[in-house]
Amino acid sequence: MKKILLLIIFFAGIEVSAQVIADPALSQVKLTSLSDTVIDALRVPLNGTVKLKIPTYNFDLFNALPNGTCKIKIGLGSKLIPQAGFNLNNILPGSYFLWSSVFFNGQYQITGDLIAQLPPNYSDTVVINVEGNILGNSTITVNFLVSNHNSSVILSDENPTNNTSFIGYTVVESGGVTPVNFRDFAAVKIGCNINVAFKAENEINVKKYEIETSKDGIRFIKVGEIIAANLLRYSAGFALTTGISGSTIFVRARSVDWDGRYMFSEIRAVSGTCTQTLQLSAYPSLLHNTDKITVIANNGLLNGNYRYTVLDATGKLINQQSVILNNVSQFNITMPGISSGAYFIHMQDTDGSRMFVVKFQKL
C-alpha cells in the first residue's frame, strides 16, 4: 500500500502535455477608410488614419486553438504607425488576444498573444487603426504563429502554408499623389547618339519613364523606356543608341503612372545629331520563286515614318505604301505577280529629309 501511494504521488507530480491539431490561418490583409471602404494601398494619405484589417481563422471544424499556443505578429513597415491615442485594448476581436506593441528594426511591431481558446471553425477580422507618417513605400506583414509559449497543451498546425499575409503600400501627400517633378532634364549629343539624363522628385505611383523624340517638336515617337524605382528622389540616365538623323532632334521624357496618368518633362533640342548616311540594300537582289523582298539597313536602323514606292524600269508604279518602323534593321515588301525585269524601290522619310533608292531584279 505504501508503494502504491508513493507511485500515485510521483505520477501526480509529472505534467503531461496533451497534443491538439488545428489550423490557425490568415487571408489577404487590406486597408480601408474609417468608414470601411476599401482604399488603394498605393494612396495611403500622409498623417491620415486608415484601418488595417486582418482576416483571422481557425479552419479546423472540431478542435479549438488552446490559449497560450499562438501569436499574431504584425509588422507595419517603415511608413505606418499606430494611430495616435489608439488603445490596443480596442483591437477587435479583443476577447481572445492580449495585444502589445514595440518599435523595433525601424518599424512598429504589434503582437497579439492568444489568451483564450479560439473556437473551431472560427472566422473574424482583427482591426487596427494606423496612420501614414513618412512618404514612400513599404510593406505590412502578418504572421499567425504556433508558439506554444505558455501552455501545457502542444498545438500542431495541420496547414502551415496559410499563416502569412502581406500588402505593399505607398504613403502619399494627403491631397493625393503629388505629380512627379522633373529636374535637370538634359539631352546631349555623343557621336551619332543622344544621351538623356534627368532627376525626378515625388516619384510615387510611377510605373515607368518613356523617352520620346521628334524632328519637328510636335509629333513625338517613343524610342526607349526606363522602369521607375518609386523613390522620393530619383536620378536616371538613358543612351539613345540608335543613330538619329536630322538637323535638329527634340527630346522629352514622359512619366507614366500605374493608373495611366502621365506627365511630360521639358523638351530639349539637340542639333546635328548624326551626319552618317544610312545605306539600304535589297535581299535577295535577284528574285526567283518568291515575291517577297527584304529591305536591309546596312549601317544603322530605320526609325520613323517612311513612304516607299516600287517602280519598274519604265517608271510604271508597282506598289506604294506608308510604314512606321521603330528601330528595325529590315522590313519586308511583298509584290505578287510581278514579271521579269529590273525594279527600283524609292524610300523617303515622310518629312522629306532622306531619300533612298534600292535596285533589285526579278528573274
Secondary structure, 3 states (H helix, E strand, C coil): CHHHHHHHHHHHCCCCCEEEEECEEECCCEEECCCCCECCHHHEEECCEEEEEEEEEECCCCCCECCCCEEEEEECCCCEEECCCCCHHHCECCCCEEEEEEEECCEEEEEEEECCCECCCEEEEEEEEEEECCCEEEEEEEEEEECCCCCCEEEEECCHHHCEEEEEEEEECCCCCCCCEEEEEEEEEECCEEEEEEEEECCCCEEEEEEEEECCCCCCEEEEEEECCCCCEEEEEEEECCCCCCCEEEEEEEEEECCCCEEECCCEEEECCCCCCCCEEEECCEECCCCEEEEEECCCCEEEEEEEEEEECCCCEEEEEEEEEEEECEEEEECCCCCCEEEEEEEEECCCCCEEEEEEEEC
